[in-house]
Amino acid sequence: MVMISPLTRRLLRDWKNLSRCNTHYSGRDNVLYHLKPHDSNLHIWHLVLYDPTTSIEIYGKLFIGTEEEPAIILRCLTPNEVYPTNRSVSLTHLNCILLDRGLVPFLQQVWGLFFAKEMGDSDMTDHDRSRLTFAWNRIINRDFKRFFPELVGNLVPGDYQMVKAYYQNNSGTHFGETNGHEKQVSHDCSTNSLIACDDGYHTGNPLLKRTSDAGTSEMEHTEHRRKRVRK
């Protein structure tokens, strides 16, 4: 029998509540984020962030560890102006929000990383970025269509050529679907491909400790959590 950590159990409960809340909206324009757990690994979550103002849509995968070691790793699979595509980024500095306040406040913080402020200079308009992200997720990301069939919709003429041109101009590699297996996502959380935006990367591993309450050491935080779990 597979043991589910207290954190994962709470995430599943919060996710069910979020899903019920989203069903009350008449259209997706009012839903800022869609989330679903991976079917074979409850530490991996599929996430879609949506900006109703610009209609830009970002798909990625979240790796969330246990309460004792709450590493949070994000891998963006849609081109964006914040993080590199298909690279693992440490968001472990947000674990205090996830642990203390729950899933929705945490998702609000992640959404804000991409959409809370205007992006820098870009040759693309919001309309172009919206069209690119929409087409990219449906042409390149097979898992997007698998986990969010209700969001798929329809492509329009020219979408495939646009995605192909962007892919070739920005990667220089052969055009095709790029889907990492869930085991690779987990593996990348402890390799040199990790971008530690919270300065939490050390000795080949992401920072696994909470960073809140500056007056208390991280070691004390970790020991406190272990005692709490034992109880």
N, C-alpha and C positions, 0 to 999 in steps of 0.2 A: 504494500500500500504506500503510495506516494504521500509524504508529509508536506503540507502547505504551511508556509511560514505565516505568523500573525500579520505581517505587513501585506503579503500577497492576498490573504483572506480579506483584509480591510479594503484593499484596492478593488477586489472583485465586487465587494458590497457597494463601494462608492460608484463603480462603473455601472452597475445595474441601476442605481438611482439616477445616474446621469442619463442613461439610455432611456429610462422612463420619462425623464424630463424632456428630452429631445423629441419624443414622439408627440408632444403636445403642440409643437410648432407646425404651422401649416406649410412652410417652405424652408428649404435649407439655408436661405439667406439670413435667417435668424440664428443659425447654429454655428458657433465659432469653432468648435472642435468635435471631431468624431473619433472614438477610441474603441478598439477591440483587442482582446488578448489573443495571442497566438494559440493555435489549437493543441500544439504539442510541447509548449514551453511557456509556463505562466510568468516567467520573468521577462518575456518579450511582449511588447504591446505595439500594435499598429496604430498610428496617429495621423489624422488629417486635420490641418489647421486651415481655417478659411477666413478671409477678410471680406466682409460684406460691402465695404466701401469700394474696394478695387476688384473684387471677385478673384483675387489671387489665391491659389490653393497649394498647400505644401504637404507632401506625404513623407512620413519618415517612420523609423522604428525606434522604440525606446527600450533600453535594457534597464530594469530596476532590480536591484539586489534584495537582500534580506534586511530585517531590522537591525541585525548585528553589523552587517556590512552593507549599508544602503548606497552602493554606487549607482549613479544614474548616468547612462550613456545614451546620447542621441545620434542617430545616423540619418541625415537628410537624404532623401532619394529624389527630390525635385530641385531643379536649379533655383537658387535664391541668392540674395545679396548679403546674407548674414553669415552662413557657414558653407564650407565646400561640400559639393555633392559627393555622396558615397564615402564620406570620411566619418570616423567615430569622434564625437565631441563630448567631453566630460561636462555634465551639468550637476555634478555632485554637490556643488555649493548651494543647490536648491533643495537638498534633502531635508533640511530643517523645516521647510514649508510643507513638504510632502508628509513627513512624519507627524508634525504637530498640528497641521491644519487640514490635511486631507487632499484628495485627488483634484477636486475642482480648483481650489486656490493655486495648486501647483500648475495645472494646465493653463490657468490665467497668466501665470508668470512666463511659461513657455511661449504662449501666444504673443505676449508683449515683446518678447525678444525679436520677433519678426515684424510685428505690425504696430507697435505702440508709438513709433516715431517714423518720420520720413526717412527713406533710404537715401544713400548718397547719389552722386551723379551716375546716370545710366543713359545709354543710348536707346533704351526701350521705354515706351510709355506703359502706363498701368494696363491699358487695353492689350498691348502686346504681351506683357508678362502674364496677364490673366489667361490669354489664349494659349501661350506656351505651356504654362503649368497644367492647364486642363488637358491639353493634348499629350503632354509628356507622361502624365500619370496613367493615361489610358493606353498609350502605345508602348512605353518603355517598361513600366512597372506592373508586372503580372500580378504581384501580390495585392496591389491596389484594387484591381478588378475582382480578385478572389475574396478579399475581406470586406470590400465596400461596394457590392453590386448595385446597391440602391443609389449610389452616387455616379455611376458610370455615364449615363446620358449618351449623347450622339456626337461624333466627330463631324467636321465639315470639310469640304474639299480644300486641299492645301495644307491641312494639319500635319500629315505625314511628312511632306516635304519640308515644312518649317522645323519640325523636330529633328529630322535627319540633318538639316543644315546646321542647326545649333549644336547637335551632338558632335559632328565632324569638326566644326570650327573651334570647339572648346575642349575636345579630347584627343583629336587626331587618331582615333582608333576606329575599328570597324563598327558600323551601325548595327545595333541589335539590342535585344532585351538584356538588362543588367539586373539580375535578381540574386542577392546573396542569401544563402541558406541560413536558417536560424542558428545553427551551430557556429557558423562563421561570425555572426553578430556577437555571440557570446565570447568567442575566442578573441575577437578584436578588442574587447574591453580590457585586455591585459597585454597588448602588444604596442609596438612603437608607432602604430598608425593613429594612436589616440591623440587628439588635440585637447589639451587640458585648459579650458577657458577659465577655470577657477584656480589655476596654479596648483592643481592637486595631483599632478603626475610626478611620480618619483619611483625610482628603482624598477621601472617597467610596469607599474601598477597604478591605477587611478586612486585618488584619495578616497578612502572608504569611511571616513569619520565625519560626524556632523561638525558644522562650523559656526553654529549660533552660540550666543552667550559668551562674549569675549572674555569674561572674567573667569571662566571655567576652562580648564585644559581639555584638549581633544581626548587625551587618555582617560580623564575622569568621565567624560561623556560616554566613551566606549564601555568602561567598566560599569557605569550606571545602567546602560542598556542591557548588558549581559545579566546583571543581577535581576533586572526587571523581567527579562525573558525567563530566567530560572523560576521565578515566582509563578 
